[in-house]
Amino acid sequence: MRRIAPRITVDERVRFGRPVIEGTRVPVELVIGKLAGGASIEELCAEYELAREDVLAALGYAASVLAEEQIRAVG
């Protein structure tokens, strides 16, 4: 297991090495997708036994990944 951000880890034996909330098997992408679909932080915490800080860490991690993404216009 390797911590890649606060409260976010990767382990090739857990969810095929996808980023998850530390100490769980809950993928970051699931948390972000649920929020995008309209779920509240409170709903996610109750459904997946997460702390508010876990959900906020997933958002922070997603923001940092997007900040590093490079898209080039072609045309």
Order of alpha helices (4+ residues) and beta strands (2+ residues): beta-beta-beta-alpha-alpha-alpha
